[in-house]
Amino acid sequence: MTCHEIRMSLTAYVDGELDLDELEEVELHLKECDSCQQLVHELEETTALVFAQLNSVVAPLNIENRVMERIADLHQEHQVHHLFIVYLVCGFLGICGIVALLISPVGAFVRAMFHLFLAVLNGLSFIPSSLGSWWILGTFLSTLLVVGISVFGVSRLLRSLKSEVVL
């Protein structure tokens, strides 16, 4: 083999990665070639220096904990971003659904029902005088129900952010 062909294999030779046939060819050439022997010596010195530098580098304290905390933070940020997109898409679809409903023939029926509902509400404005103070209790209980459902939803969302599981 020529010096050029041997030099292509010298790094693998120094690292001990050659198979037996290649190893014999390289060693046979190295017995006869001083320039290749010098190159092997330089490669061995360079490898020793690199390993000495690598062994002298010490990782900072608690690097594993800091990396794991950062991964957890990134995961939580990803979940928040994911939930934001889900809520944004749901809101957009809801608005599109309402617009489509109002434009479609079914929308005419919905508009008529809405006007009927407003007329009933207008008629209900006379109910408080006939019910006395019971209408206050009914309004209060329905308000409590809506607030309770909202608080439950928000608490569930906060728990899902802490537990790394999107509900």
C-alpha positions in Angstrom: 0.0 0.0 0.0 1.1 3.6 -0.6 1.6 6.2 2.0 -1.5 8.0 0.8 -3.7 4.9 1.3 -2.2 4.2 4.7 -2.7 7.8 5.9 -6.4 7.4 5.2 -6.4 4.6 7.9 -4.0 6.1 10.5 -6.7 7.7 12.6 -8.6 4.4 12.8 -5.3 2.7 13.6 -4.5 5.1 16.5 -8.1 4.6 17.8 -7.8 0.8 17.5 -10.7 0.5 15.0 -9.1 -1.5 12.2 -9.9 -5.1 11.5 -7.1 -7.6 11.5 -6.3 -7.5 7.8 -6.1 -3.7 7.7 -4.1 -3.7 11.0 -1.5 -6.0 9.5 -1.1 -4.0 6.4 -0.7 -0.7 8.3 1.8 -2.2 10.8 3.8 -3.7 7.9 3.9 -0.3 6.2 4.8 1.5 9.4 7.9 -0.8 9.9 9.3 0.5 6.6 8.1 4.1 6.4 9.5 6.7 8.8 7.2 9.6 7.7 4.1 7.5 8.5 5.6 6.5 11.8 6.1 10.2 12.6 2.5 10.9 11.6 1.3 8.1 13.9 3.3 9.5 16.7 1.8 13.0 16.2 -1.7 11.6 16.0 -1.1 9.7 19.3 0.2 12.9 21.0 -2.8 14.9 19.7 -5.2 12.2 20.9 -3.6 12.2 24.3 -3.8 16.0 24.5 -7.5 16.0 23.5 -8.4 13.4 26.1 -6.4 15.2 28.8 -8.4 18.4 28.0 -11.7 16.5 28.1 -10.8 14.9 31.4 -9.9 18.3 32.9 -13.3 19.8 32.1 -15.7 19.5 35.0 -19.5 20.0 34.6 -21.1 22.6 36.8 -22.8 21.5 40.0 -26.5 20.5 39.7 -26.3 20.6 35.9 -28.6 17.6 35.7 -31.3 19.2 37.9 -31.1 22.5 36.0 -31.5 20.7 32.7 -34.4 18.7 33.9 -36.1 21.8 35.4 -35.6 23.6 32.1 -37.1 20.7 30.2 -40.1 20.7 32.5 -40.5 24.5 32.0 -40.4 24.1 28.3 -43.0 21.3 28.5 -45.3 23.5 30.5 -44.9 26.4 28.1 -45.7 24.0 25.3 -48.9 22.9 27.1 -50.0 26.5 27.7 -49.4 27.3 24.1 -51.3 24.2 23.0 -54.3 25.1 25.3 -54.3 28.7 24.0 -54.5 27.4 20.4 -57.3 25.0 21.3 -59.3 27.8 23.0 -58.6 30.1 20.1 -59.8 27.6 17.5 -62.9 26.7 19.6 -63.8 30.4 19.9 -63.3 30.9 16.2 -65.4 27.9 15.3 -68.1 29.1 17.7 -68.2 32.5 16.1 -68.3 30.9 12.6 -71.1 28.6 13.7 -73.2 31.5 15.0 -72.6 33.5 11.8 -73.4 30.5 9.7 -76.6 29.8 11.7 -77.7 33.4 11.4 -77.1 33.5 7.7 -78.7 30.1 6.9 -82.5 29.5 6.6 -82.4 27.9 10.1 -81.0 31.3 11.2 -84.3 33.0 10.4 -86.0 30.5 12.8 -83.3 31.3 15.4 -83.8 35.0 15.0 -87.6 34.6 15.4 -87.0 32.5 18.6 -84.7 35.2 19.9 -87.3 37.9 19.3 -89.8 35.6 21.1 -87.4 35.2 23.9 -86.9 39.0 24.2 -90.7 39.4 24.2 -91.0 36.8 27.1 -88.2 38.6 29.0 -90.0 41.9 28.5 -93.1 40.2 29.9 -91.1 38.7 32.7 -90.2 42.2 33.9 -93.7 42.2 35.5 -93.0 38.9 37.3 -90.8 40.4 40.1 -93.8 42.4 41.3 -96.0 39.3 41.4 -93.3 37.0 42.9 -92.3 39.3 45.7 -88.7 38.6 46.9 -88.5 35.1 45.4 -87.1 36.4 42.1 -84.1 37.7 43.9 -83.4 34.2 45.3 -83.8 32.6 41.8 -81.5 35.2 40.3 -78.9 34.7 43.1 -79.0 30.8 42.7 -78.6 30.9 39.0 -75.7 33.4 39.4 -74.1 31.0 41.9 -74.5 28.2 39.5 -72.7 30.0 36.7 -69.9 31.2 39.0 -69.5 27.7 40.3 -69.1 26.2 36.9 -66.6 28.9 35.9 -64.5 28.3 39.0 -64.5 24.6 38.5 -63.3 25.0 34.9 -60.5 27.4 35.9 -59.4 25.2 38.7 -59.3 22.2 36.4 -57.2 24.1 33.9 -54.7 25.1 36.6 -54.4 21.6 37.9 -53.8 20.3 34.3 -51.0 22.8 33.9 -49.3 21.6 37.1 -49.7 17.9 36.4 -48.2 18.0 32.9 -51.4 16.3 31.5 -53.7 18.3 29.3 -57.3 17.6 30.3 
